């Protein structure tokens, strides 16, 4: 089995070379025998008859003049021989150059000279030509070398244009696999190899971003776990020696509750891969309006504690396809985030809207909003615009990130914008059957990019 593309190209070039040489040789032989030889034989017979007529009609001087004219026009030496092979002009014996009986003509190489012979029909004369010329093998050899050069040039071009780029791509992929996350092919080609390289570079970009996010997430998780674990260890030691065991155990319970909340949030965060892939997501009819109303009811106690009424307007009566628990968690996280950052006595507004293609949920608060340069980051894990304030309110910076994951699991989109005052978070989900979700999701991504 061939294990190298270069070897395959070399073998293919060799096969093409052999085929080309064989075809060229066969064509030349066929052309010579079918087209050239009959013409040359007729010319030889005509020259034989003209030489014979000159000799028999006007004598030896006329024969010499005719043969000399042939020598000047065609090169070589021309002779008229008698039946035994002796020259009619000088008596030189050329019988060794004549073909064996019963052949009447010949054309080829004899003793290093090119010779042709033609016998008259009455066998009394031979027309004989000899010429010192290079062998046809040498002449055709140049042509064969030209073919070989062209074939090997094509093979070298194929190697340089196909094999070497593929080897470079393999080296880049191997480097990426060894941990060099910045390895890219970076080709400017527009053919299939260029398309493959571009697809790899795009994939590597996404993997690098995902890897960095996961590494950052791991660092953030370690940081978030370290503080409650330290406090828990301190509270445990304090509980052993504290005179008031009840207060010490309350501290331990608060730290345990915080750890439990953090673990539950991380579990929700790992529900599915980012980017909208819906692997393992159940698909069943979901009453979106009912889920929104349920999320509003769940937040009423927290909102009442701050004196922030929650209003819900609009409707979404058509069922959508998805998983109710994921949607409930996403909407609830966005709503609790709005309540948490809303000023006292300010209303949190929830608006439902539905069309044949999309269902939207908009949550607006009248709080301080988010700096424009940080709007894109509020969906990152553990990101907090005001860490001190969020910590005092029990926030971990995971709510909006979990909401984004849940929404993208449903091929939806979520975005935030400042409402002046406050923050407006909009969730868009496909309406209808799952079969059309992919097209709607692609359309929404295109609209966002524009």
MIDREN-25654 format. One line per field, with one value per residue (C-alpha): residue number from 1; residue in one letter; x, y, z. Coordinates in pm, 1 decimal, decimal comma. Last residue first. Example, Ala and Ser with C-alpha at 12.3 -4.5 7.8 and 13.67 -1.06 7.14 Angstrom:
# residues 2
pos <- c(2|1) $
code <- c(S|A) $
px <- c(1367,0|1230,0) $
py <- c(-106,0|-450,0) $
pz <- c(714,0|780,0) $
# end
This chain:
# residues 450
pos <- c(450|449|448|447|446|445|444|443|442|441|440|439|438|437|436|435|434|433|432|431|430|429|428|427|426|425|424|423|422|421|420|419|418|417|416|415|414|413|412|411|410|409|408|407|406|405|404|403|402|401|400|399|398|397|396|395|394|393|392|391|390|389|388|387|386|385|384|383|382|381|380|379|378|377|376|375|374|373|372|371|370|369|368|367|366|365|364|363|362|361|360|359|358|357|356|355|354|353|352|351|350|349|348|347|346|345|344|343|342|341|340|339|338|337|336|335|334|333|332|331|330|329|328|327|326|325|324|323|322|321|320|319|318|317|316|315|314|313|312|311|310|309|308|307|306|305|304|303|302|301|300|299|298|297|296|295|294|293|292|291|290|289|288|287|286|285|284|283|282|281|280|279|278|277|276|275|274|273|272|271|270|269|268|267|266|265|264|263|262|261|260|259|258|257|256|255|254|253|252|251|250|249|248|247|246|245|244|243|242|241|240|239|238|237|236|235|234|233|232|231|230|229|228|227|226|225|224|223|222|221|220|219|218|217|216|215|214|213|212|211|210|209|208|207|206|205|204|203|202|201|200|199|198|197|196|195|194|193|192|191|190|189|188|187|186|185|184|183|182|181|180|179|178|177|176|175|174|173|172|171|170|169|168|167|166|165|164|163|162|161|160|159|158|157|156|155|154|153|152|151|150|149|148|147|146|145|144|143|142|141|140|139|138|137|136|135|134|133|132|131|130|129|128|127|126|125|124|123|122|121|120|119|118|117|116|115|114|113|112|111|110|109|108|107|106|105|104|103|102|101|100|99|98|97|96|95|94|93|92|91|90|89|88|87|86|85|84|83|82|81|80|79|78|77|76|75|74|73|72|71|70|69|68|67|66|65|64|63|62|61|60|59|58|57|56|55|54|53|52|51|50|49|48|47|46|45|44|43|42|41|40|39|38|37|36|35|34|33|32|31|30|29|28|27|26|25|24|23|22|21|20|19|18|17|16|15|14|13|12|11|10|9|8|7|6|5|4|3|2|1) $
code <- c(X|X|X|X|X|X|X|X|X|X|X|X|X|X|X|X|X|X|X|X|X|X|X|X|X|X|X|X|X|X|X|X|X|X|X|X|X|X|X|X|X|X|X|X|X|X|X|X|X|X|X|X|X|X|X|X|X|X|X|X|X|X|X|X|X|X|X|X|X|X|X|X|X|X|X|X|X|X|X|X|X|X|X|X|X|X|X|X|X|X|X|X|X|X|X|X|X|X|X|X|X|X|X|X|X|X|X|X|X|X|X|X|X|X|X|X|X|X|X|X|X|X|X|X|X|X|X|X|X|X|X|X|X|X|X|X|X|X|X|X|X|X|X|X|X|X|X|X|X|X|X|X|X|X|X|X|X|X|X|X|X|X|X|X|X|X|X|X|X|X|X|X|X|X|X|X|X|X|X|X|X|X|X|X|X|X|X|X|X|X|X|X|X|X|X|X|X|X|X|X|X|X|X|X|X|X|X|X|X|X|X|X|X|X|X|X|X|X|X|X|X|X|X|X|X|X|X|X|X|X|X|X|X|X|X|X|X|X|X|X|X|X|X|X|X|X|X|X|X|X|X|X|X|X|X|X|X|X|X|X|X|X|X|X|X|X|X|X|X|X|X|X|X|X|X|X|X|X|X|X|X|X|X|X|X|X|X|X|X|X|X|X|X|X|X|X|X|X|X|X|X|X|X|X|X|X|X|X|X|X|X|X|X|X|X|X|X|X|X|X|X|X|X|X|X|X|X|X|X|X|X|X|X|X|X|X|X|X|X|X|X|X|X|X|X|X|X|X|X|X|X|X|X|X|X|X|X|X|X|X|X|X|X|X|X|X|X|X|X|X|X|X|X|X|X|X|X|X|X|X|X|X|X|X|X|X|X|X|X|X|X|X|X|X|X|X|X|X|X|X|X|X|X|X|X|X|X|X|X|X|X|X|X|X|X|X|X|X|X|X|X|X|X|X|X|X|X|X|X|X|X|X|X|X|X|X|X|X|X|X|X|X|X|X|X|X|X|X|X|X) $
px <- c(-2572,3|-2417,1|-2737,0|-2945,5|-2722,7|-2749,2|-3127,3|-3142,6|-2925,2|-3159,2|-3465,8|-3318,6|-3219,5|-3558,2|-3763,3|-3774,6|-3819,8|-4184,6|-4326,1|-4189,8|-3813,1|-3696,1|-3586,0|-3478,4|-3434,3|-3260,7|-3326,5|-3114,4|-3204,2|-3247,0|-3172,5|-3264,2|-2911,0|-2889,5|-2873,1|-2895,4|-3030,0|-3069,0|-3253,6|-3158,2|-3316,7|-2979,2|-2885,1|-3150,0|-3027,8|-2664,3|-2755,0|-2961,5|-2677,7|-2442,4|-2703,4|-2723,5|-2354,2|-2218,4|-2213,2|-2485,7|-2569,3|-2676,7|-2359,5|-2156,1|-2327,8|-2257,5|-1888,5|-1849,8|-1998,9|-2017,3|-1996,5|-1858,4|-1864,2|-1924,9|-1952,8|-2302,5|-2228,1|-1928,1|-2093,0|-2245,7|-1914,6|-1799,2|-2144,4|-2136,7|-2431,1|-2765,5|-2812,8|-3154,6|-3485,8|-3543,1|-3649,2|-3724,7|-3819,1|-3950,8|-3973,7|-4141,2|-4034,2|-4154,2|-4535,0|-4516,1|-4510,8|-4454,8|-4426,5|-4317,6|-4182,3|-4137,6|-3964,5|-4125,3|-3922,7|-4022,0|-3663,5|-3405,1|-3367,1|-3039,0|-3161,9|-3503,7|-3347,0|-3111,9|-3408,1|-3591,9|-3294,7|-3238,2|-3608,5|-3626,0|-3328,3|-3435,4|-3789,5|-3653,7|-3431,5|-3713,7|-3960,6|-3755,3|-3822,8|-4078,7|-4309,7|-4681,9|-4881,5|-5047,8|-4764,0|-4913,3|-4839,0|-4782,4|-4621,3|-4560,5|-4323,3|-4358,5|-4037,2|-4081,8|-3744,7|-3888,2|-4181,9|-3944,7|-3793,0|-4140,6|-4274,5|-3985,7|-4149,9|-4474,7|-4291,5|-4122,9|-4465,1|-4604,9|-4311,6|-4352,9|-4726,7|-4662,0|-4406,9|-4640,1|-4395,6|-4455,9|-4181,7|-3824,6|-3578,2|-3222,8|-2959,4|-2743,7|-2896,2|-2592,9|-2653,4|-2296,5|-2213,5|-2217,8|-2493,2|-2617,4|-2280,7|-2400,3|-2686,1|-2436,9|-2225,3|-2529,8|-2613,4|-2252,2|-2251,7|-2581,4|-2451,5|-2132,8|-2337,4|-2560,8|-2256,7|-2114,4|-2446,0|-2474,2|-2127,9|-2211,8|-2536,8|-2331,9|-2117,2|-2424,5|-2577,0|-2253,2|-2231,9|-1924,7|-1712,1|-1442,0|-1553,4|-1765,4|-1462,9|-1276,7|-1579,8|-1624,8|-1259,8|-1290,5|-1618,3|-1467,0|-1179,3|-1417,9|-1640,8|-1342,6|-1168,1|-1473,7|-1515,7|-1146,8|-1137,9|-1454,6|-1300,8|-984,0|-1187,8|-1402,9|-1090,5|-969,5|-1310,9|-1313,9|-961,0|-1047,5|-1367,7|-1182,2|-907,5|-1161,9|-1349,6|-1031,7|-914,5|-1245,6|-1212,8|-852,8|-954,9|-1236,6|-997,9|-744,2|-1010,2|-1136,1|-778,5|-724,3|-1047,9|-942,1|-924,3|-566,2|-463,4|-340,7|-324,7|-250,6|-295,1|-114,9|-215,1|-341,0|0,0|-104,6|34,6|-284,4|-225,9|127,8|-6,9|-267,4|3,3|229,9|-57,8|-136,7|227,5|222,6|-97,1|64,6|366,9|157,1|-77,2|96,8|461,4|401,3|168,6|422,7|698,3|481,8|395,5|766,7|835,2|583,9|717,8|1077,9|991,3|810,3|1110,5|1341,2|1126,7|1154,5|1530,5|1541,1|1349,4|1652,3|1899,2|1693,7|1661,5|2038,3|2234,3|2315,6|2577,1|2382,3|2352,0|2116,4|2078,7|1852,8|1893,3|1877,6|1807,6|1537,9|1267,2|1051,1|1337,0|1486,6|1476,8|1734,2|1760,2|2058,2|2131,7|2487,1|2636,3|2690,0|2333,3|2048,6|1708,9|1507,3|1470,1|1335,8|1288,9|1291,0|1322,6|1622,2|1820,4|1834,8|2122,6|2397,3|2645,0|2594,8|2744,0|3037,9|3185,5|3186,7|3267,1|2934,3|2692,7|2759,9|2775,4|2493,4|2448,5|2142,7|2322,0|2345,0|2231,7|2377,2|2278,7|2509,9|2375,7|2188,5|1839,2|1876,9|2251,2|2282,0|1976,3|2136,8|2455,2|2252,8|2095,8|2426,8|2595,5|2313,2|2331,5|2708,3|2659,8|2428,7|2144,5|1855,2|1967,3|2134,1|1882,7|1588,5|1738,8|1794,0|1435,8|1297,5|1489,4|1384,7|1020,4|1061,1|1218,1|939,5|677,5|862,1|885,6|512,0|428,6|674,1|539,8|168,7|95,7|439,1|573,1|249,1|210,9|567,1|537,7|203,8|338,9|647,8|443,4|196,6|474,2|647,6|324,5|219,4|563,0|565,2|211,6|310,7|621,0|420,4|166,6|447,6|601,7|262,3|189,4|532,8|471,0|131,3|309,3|179,6|129,9|0,0) $
py <- c(4284,9|4014,2|3998,8|3955,5|3670,4|3497,0|3533,3|3378,4|3084,6|3027,5|3044,7|2792,3|2556,7|2581,6|2477,2|2108,3|2183,9|2275,0|2617,6|2938,9|2990,7|3166,9|3527,5|3652,4|4026,0|4183,4|4555,8|4738,8|5052,3|5416,3|5464,9|5123,9|4981,7|4671,4|4296,8|4004,6|3650,7|3425,1|3101,5|2764,1|2600,6|2506,4|2867,0|2982,2|2745,8|2848,3|3218,4|3178,0|2994,2|3282,8|3531,2|3361,9|3279,3|3602,3|3459,9|3670,5|3660,5|4024,4|4127,7|3941,7|4128,5|4464,7|4387,1|4238,6|4543,4|4461,1|4090,6|3819,2|3473,9|3301,1|3540,8|3669,7|4016,7|4042,7|4183,3|4472,9|4566,4|4839,2|4999,1|5038,5|4844,5|4976,5|5183,8|5030,9|5079,3|4714,0|4560,1|4199,9|4118,0|3776,8|3701,2|3428,2|3396,1|3265,0|3291,9|3591,6|3621,9|3899,4|3885,8|4183,9|4174,4|4508,2|4545,0|4836,1|5067,0|5088,1|5016,9|5039,8|4740,6|4550,0|4237,3|4250,0|4252,2|3963,5|3772,2|3815,0|3704,2|3400,5|3308,0|3329,2|3095,5|2852,4|2824,3|2771,8|2487,0|2329,7|2349,6|2172,2|2274,9|2325,3|2625,1|2640,5|2930,9|3154,0|3398,3|3708,0|4067,9|4230,7|4121,2|4366,4|4294,8|4518,6|4624,8|4684,2|4529,2|4240,7|4230,1|4152,6|3857,0|3723,9|3787,6|3613,6|3268,6|3426,6|3597,2|3267,6|3097,0|3370,2|3324,0|2946,0|2977,8|3213,5|2971,2|2671,9|2405,8|2131,6|1865,6|1829,9|1702,6|1828,6|1553,3|1742,3|2082,5|2268,6|2641,3|2762,2|2652,5|2285,6|2159,2|2148,1|2247,4|2584,5|2417,9|2200,6|2507,1|2681,0|2377,5|2358,5|2730,0|2700,9|2402,9|2592,6|2890,9|2666,6|2504,9|2847,1|2959,0|2633,0|2675,7|3030,3|2905,9|2638,1|2908,9|3101,4|2787,7|2676,7|2994,2|2935,0|2888,1|2619,9|2351,2|2587,4|2807,0|2519,6|2451,9|2821,4|2849,3|2546,5|2678,8|3024,5|2872,1|2655,1|2955,9|3156,4|2882,7|2771,9|3101,0|3115,5|2757,8|2818,6|3130,0|2943,5|2661,2|2911,7|3081,8|2745,6|2677,7|3017,9|2972,3|2631,5|2759,8|3050,1|2818,0|2566,7|2835,4|2969,0|2615,3|2542,6|2859,7|2772,2|2417,8|2540,7|2789,8|2515,2|2290,8|2576,0|2651,8|2286,2|2289,9|2600,7|2964,9|2972,7|3245,1|3004,1|3086,1|2738,0|2822,1|2717,7|2951,8|2669,3|2503,1|2214,2|1905,5|1874,3|2220,9|2121,5|1804,8|2010,4|2255,1|1969,9|1805,8|2137,0|2172,2|1818,4|1900,2|2214,8|2006,6|1738,1|1956,7|2244,7|2144,0|1774,3|1840,9|2082,3|1823,9|1563,9|1807,9|1882,4|1507,8|1459,0|1754,3|1640,0|1282,6|1406,8|1621,9|1327,9|1125,6|1397,4|1413,3|1036,0|1059,2|1215,8|988,0|679,5|810,3|764,0|1066,9|1105,3|981,5|916,1|630,3|606,4|312,0|269,1|-87,0|-197,6|-503,9|-656,3|-608,7|-418,5|-196,9|-241,7|28,5|70,9|309,7|360,7|550,1|480,6|322,6|-16,7|-24,4|190,1|190,3|172,4|-133,1|-231,0|-531,3|-816,4|-1164,6|-1185,3|-1020,5|-640,8|-458,6|-299,9|-584,1|-551,7|-204,8|-282,6|25,2|-1,9|361,8|496,2|206,4|112,7|-256,3|-428,7|-747,1|-613,7|-297,1|-1,6|360,9|562,2|859,2|998,8|1197,4|1528,1|1579,9|1862,9|1861,4|1483,3|1461,2|1708,2|1499,5|1190,0|1366,9|1503,4|1164,6|990,9|1247,6|1194,1|810,4|794,8|996,7|753,1|450,3|646,6|930,4|687,2|469,6|771,9|890,1|538,9|506,7|856,8|764,0|433,5|611,4|871,8|596,1|422,2|746,5|806,1|448,8|476,6|808,6|745,6|397,4|273,3|603,6|709,8|372,9|377,5|736,1|663,8|352,0|534,7|829,5|594,3|392,9|708,8|860,7|541,2|501,4|866,0|845,6|539,8|716,9|1026,7|811,4|637,2|972,2|1115,9|807,2|829,1|1193,9|1100,0|872,0|552,8|343,6|0,0) $
pz <- c(1009,2|1228,1|1435,3|1121,3|1003,4|1340,9|1329,3|982,7|1092,0|1390,2|1166,9|922,5|1203,8|1376,4|1073,8|1155,1|1526,6|1466,8|1543,9|1694,0|1715,7|2034,0|2083,7|2428,8|2482,7|2783,2|2841,9|3097,9|3290,2|3205,9|2923,4|2777,9|2765,9|2553,6|2613,6|2374,1|2371,1|2069,6|2002,4|1863,5|2171,2|2322,6|2250,0|2497,2|2768,8|2723,2|2726,1|3042,1|3214,2|3128,0|3249,6|3590,3|3639,2|3788,8|4141,4|4302,4|4672,6|4705,2|4890,6|4630,2|4348,3|4508,9|4562,0|4214,2|4034,5|3660,8|3741,7|3513,6|3670,8|3335,3|3038,9|2948,6|3092,2|2862,8|2549,9|2744,2|2909,4|2667,9|2679,3|3057,9|3207,9|3329,5|3644,7|3725,4|3552,5|3461,3|3133,4|3042,5|2681,6|2579,6|2207,1|2003,8|1641,7|1304,1|1300,2|1532,5|1912,9|2166,6|2544,3|2753,4|3109,6|3285,6|3622,3|3806,1|4028,4|4398,8|4505,4|4231,3|3995,5|3994,0|4178,6|4014,9|3666,0|3753,6|3896,4|3563,4|3351,0|3575,0|3570,4|3191,4|3150,4|3425,5|3289,5|2937,5|3053,7|3252,5|2963,3|2699,5|2341,0|2066,7|2083,0|2156,0|2017,4|2274,3|2325,0|2490,6|2572,8|2911,0|3239,4|3521,9|3811,1|4116,4|4287,5|4661,3|4734,4|4937,5|4695,8|4410,9|4598,7|4681,8|4332,2|4158,7|4143,2|4021,9|3731,8|3638,7|3633,9|3410,1|3171,9|3169,0|3099,4|2808,8|2664,7|2671,2|2550,4|2295,8|2317,4|2202,2|2457,9|2426,9|2408,8|2160,0|2090,6|1957,7|1986,4|2015,0|2365,2|2465,3|2693,2|3050,0|3194,4|3323,7|3509,9|3696,7|3769,0|3915,7|4131,1|4254,4|4343,8|4529,1|4725,2|4810,3|4926,7|5132,8|5293,7|5378,2|5527,0|5722,4|5872,6|5980,8|6136,3|6313,5|6474,5|6590,2|6744,9|6913,9|7125,5|7341,7|7029,7|7052,3|6810,0|6607,1|6538,6|6374,0|6156,0|6077,9|5966,5|5737,8|5599,4|5548,0|5353,6|5153,7|5086,7|4952,2|4752,1|4559,7|4373,2|4282,5|4162,4|3961,1|3806,6|3711,4|3558,5|3371,2|3238,5|3112,6|2961,6|2795,8|2664,5|2523,4|2364,1|2201,1|2078,1|1952,4|1761,3|1601,9|1521,1|1345,7|1138,8|1053,1|956,1|733,0|572,0|503,8|349,6|130,4|21,0|-63,7|-265,6|-459,9|-349,8|-221,0|21,3|290,5|661,4|792,0|1159,5|1478,9|1764,7|1989,5|1996,3|2222,1|2050,4|1843,2|1701,5|1601,7|1436,7|1248,5|1134,6|1020,2|831,4|661,0|557,9|418,4|228,2|88,4|-22,6|-193,2|-397,7|-575,5|-528,3|-590,7|-883,0|-1031,8|-991,9|-1166,0|-1445,3|-1489,5|-1490,3|-1770,6|-1973,1|-1934,9|-2032,6|-2343,7|-2437,6|-2376,9|-2615,7|-2881,2|-2836,0|-2863,8|-3191,7|-3355,9|-3178,1|-3263,6|-3616,5|-3641,8|-3745,3|-4113,6|-4359,4|-4676,2|-4922,9|-5217,4|-5458,8|-5762,6|-5884,2|-6244,5|-6458,1|-6234,2|-6506,3|-6253,4|-6148,0|-5801,1|-5531,0|-5256,9|-4962,1|-4736,3|-4411,4|-4312,1|-3999,1|-4161,3|-4295,3|-4164,0|-4325,3|-4646,0|-4863,1|-5203,5|-5431,3|-5177,3|-5333,9|-5272,5|-4998,2|-4975,9|-5143,7|-4933,8|-4985,6|-5363,6|-5363,7|-5596,3|-5762,8|-6142,6|-6212,8|-6337,6|-6389,1|-6026,9|-5949,3|-5759,1|-5968,3|-6157,1|-6257,7|-6025,0|-6062,6|-5778,8|-5559,1|-5288,7|-4992,6|-5010,9|-5148,4|-5402,4|-5459,8|-5475,8|-5700,1|-5943,2|-5932,3|-6023,5|-6324,9|-6451,1|-6413,3|-6601,8|-6883,6|-6911,3|-6915,3|-7215,3|-7356,1|-7385,0|-7184,7|-6907,5|-6888,2|-6908,9|-6633,1|-6407,8|-6467,8|-6405,3|-6078,4|-5967,5|-6031,8|-5845,4|-5547,8|-5545,5|-5543,1|-5258,3|-5063,3|-5091,1|-4983,6|-4688,2|-4554,8|-4496,4|-4362,8|-4258,7|-4125,7|-3960,5|-3788,6|-3664,6|-3539,7|-3371,4|-3200,4|-3077,4|-2947,1|-2776,5|-2613,4|-2497,1|-2364,0|-2184,3|-2026,3|-1917,4|-1776,5|-1575,7|-1445,8|-1356,0|-1169,3|-983,1|-885,4|-782,5|-570,3|-411,1|-328,0|-180,8|60,2|220,2|-94,2|0,0) $
# end
